[in-house]
Amino acid sequence: MADPKAENATVKALKKSNVARYIQLASLFRNRIESSEWGVGDKIPNVEALAEQCGVATMTIRQSLDILESEGLIERFRAKGTFVKERPNQDLWCEVKTDWTGLLIARENATIDLLGDEREVQLPNRGGLTGNLAPSYRHLKRRHSRDGVPFLLADIYVDERVCPHIPESAYTEVTAMRLVADIPGQKITDAHQIVTIGAADLETSNELNLSIGDPVAKVQRVVINQVGDLILVANGTYRGDMMKISVKLR
């Protein structure tokens, strides 16, 4: 039997968020399967029991279970109930490196789709970025996938002055950092990345096949050359369920 205190905490959490209740509950139930609280082959509580636990209408529970069924995680049988079919994919193969060498390596079997390519644009938001702004940038919008599953949506700004030295094929083949890593006459003197955790918005949910509000990791990478010019700004949004951050300590 579920802990009444945990049930109360669930109800409070649902009320605090602006995300639709059925989406929140789908995430909650998915986590129960992932953690084996609801094991493969187990019969989960019926709709009425879940509605009482979570303080929502039975229709909201049905909507959340519809999501899990569409993902192939549960099976429903008339007069028998709802059973866990399989656990969510635990292969967190999208590893975000934190060292320069790691950021230059493309992921095995990954493909890059070029969704947009604009020339001579201005950096839209400098924010807290350091370095000298280039007169203009080439703006690339890319989607990274593996085995047909998208995992990264990226906005990349490359100093137009270095673009002639980058092969066109590279824009759909290499990582953002690799684009500027080996340009003749350019020495990278400052490169860093910032990782923040957020939630999928409408555009991200559409491009990465997520529900609005699902967890994502937002990564900004910045490269400055030997004269202090900001030659690359790459803003990436990773699916939270397919990535991990690797930090080398020694």
N, C-alpha and C positions, 0 to 999 in steps of 0.2 A: 504494500500500500504506500502511496506517495506521502511524503512528510507534509503535514498541513502547513508548516512554516514555509516550506519550499513553494507550496501552492500559492500562499499569500504573496510571496516574493514574485512569483510569476505574474500574478494578476497586477501587482504594482508596476512591474516592468512593462507590461503591455500597455498600461494606461499612460506611462511617461513618454513613450515613443510616438512620433507622428507617422511611422510606417504602418501600413494597413495591417490589421490584426491577423488576418489569415496568412500573410507573408511572414510575420514574426513567428507565428505558431509553426509554420512549415519549417522554419529554421530551427526552432526549438525541438521539434520532433525528429528532424534530420540529425541533430546533435545526439539525441537519445539513441538513435540507431548507430551512429558513428562510435559512441562510447560503449556500445553493447549493453546499455541499460535495457534496450529492446533488442534482443539477440535475433539473429537470423532464424526464421522458423517460428518465432514467438508470436502469439496472438496479442495484439495491443488492446488497450481498453476501448470499450465501445464509444461511439460518438457522444452519447449522453454523459458518460462518466468523464470524458475529456472536457466537455463543455462545462461541467460543474467544477472540475479542477481549475480550469483556466478562466472562469468567470465570463464566458462568451456564449453566444448563441450557437445552437447545433449547426446552423448553416455555415458559420465561420469555420468550425472544425472540419466540415465536409470540404470546404474550399481549400483548406490547408492540406488535407489528405489527398485531394485531387492533384496537387503539385507533386507530392511524394510518389503518387501512382504514375504520373507522367514521367518521372525520373527513374522509374523501374525499381523503386525501393520497397514498395509494399504491393500486396495483392489483396483484393477484396472478393469475398465469396458470399453469395446470398445464403442467409440462414446460418452461416458458419462464423463470419466475422472477418477482420482484417489482420493479415499476417505480414511479418517482415520478410521480404524477398531476398535482399542483399544489403550489404553495408556500402556507404558512399566510398568512392575511390579514395584510397589513402596514399596514392602515389604522388607525393608532393614534389614532382620532378622539376618544377620551375624554381630553381634556386637563384636567389639574388645575391651575388657576390659583393664583398665589401673591399676587395683589393683591386688594384689597377689591372693586373694580368687577368683576373677572373672576368672583369667587365668587358674584356676584348674578345672573349670566347663565345661564339654563337652556340645555341642549344642544339643538340643532336636531333636531326629529323624535323627541325622547326622550319616553317615557311613564313615569309613576310609579304603581306599584301599592301600595296601602296594605295591608300584611300584618297589621298590628296597631295598635290604638289604645287605650291605657289612660289613665285619668284619676286625678289625685291620687296619683301615685306618688312615691317618694323616689329621688333619684339613687343608683344602686346602688354606685358606686365613685368617690369623690371623687379618689383618687389624688393627683397633684401639682397639682390645679386650684386656682387662686386665685379670689377673689371670694366674696361672701356667698351661701350656699345659699338657694334659695327654699324656702318652706314645703312646696311640692309641685310636681311637674312633670307635664306631659302627655307621655306616652311614645308615640312613633310609630315603627313599623317599616315601612320602605319598600324597594321594589325598583325600580331604574331600568333601563329597557330602551330599545333603539333597534332598529327593524325586527325586533322579536321576540327580540332577543338581549339577555339581562340583562348589565349591566356593573357595577352598584353595589348593594350591600346596605347599608342605613343604619339606625342606631338614633339617634333624635333625641329630646332632652329639652327641652321648652319650658316656661318659668316659667308656671304656671297663671294668675298675676295679669295676664299680658299676652295670654293666649289669647283673651279676649273681643274683642280688637281685631284679631284675625286672621280674615279670611274663611274659612269652612270649605273653600271650593273651593281655597284656596291650598295646603292640605296635600297635594294630589295634582297640583299644577301648578307650583310654584316650588321653587327651591333652598332648602336649610335656612337659609342666611344671609339670603335674601330674606324669610323668614317674619318676622324681627324687625327688618329694616332700616328700615322706614318706619312704625313704630308711633308714633302721636302721644304726646308726652311722654317718649319714650325716646331718649336720646342715647347712641350707641355710643362708649365711651371706650377700650375695649380689645378687640381681636379678633385671634386668632391661630390658626394650624393647625400640627399636628405630623404629619409623614409618616414611617411606618416600613414596612419591607419584611418580609413574612411569608409563610406558607404556608397554603393553604386547609384548613380543618378540615371536619368532616362536614357541619355546617349550611351553611357557605359553598359547599361543593362541590355540595350539593343545589340551593341557590337560584340559583347562578350557572352551573350546568352545567359544573363543573370537576371534575378528578380531585383526590382528596385529596393534598395536598402541592404542588399547582401554585402558582406565585408569585402573591401578591396584594399590594396596597399598602393599608395601613391609615392612614386619615386622621382625625385628631381636630380638630374646629373648636370654638372656644369664644368666646362673646360676653359682655362685661360692660358694664353700663350706667353712667350718670353717678353713681349712688350706690353703685357697687361690687357690684351684684347680678349673680349668674351667671344670665343669662336664657336662655342656649342652650348646650347641649352636643350636638354631632353627631358620632357615630362612624361612619365609612364604611369599607367594604371594597370596593376596586376590583379587577376582574380585571387581573392583571399584563400580559396579552397584548393589552389594548385601551386602555391608558392611557399618558400621558406627563405629566411635570411641567414646566410652563413657568414660568421665573423671569425677570422683567423686571429687567435690570441697570442700564439707563439710561433 
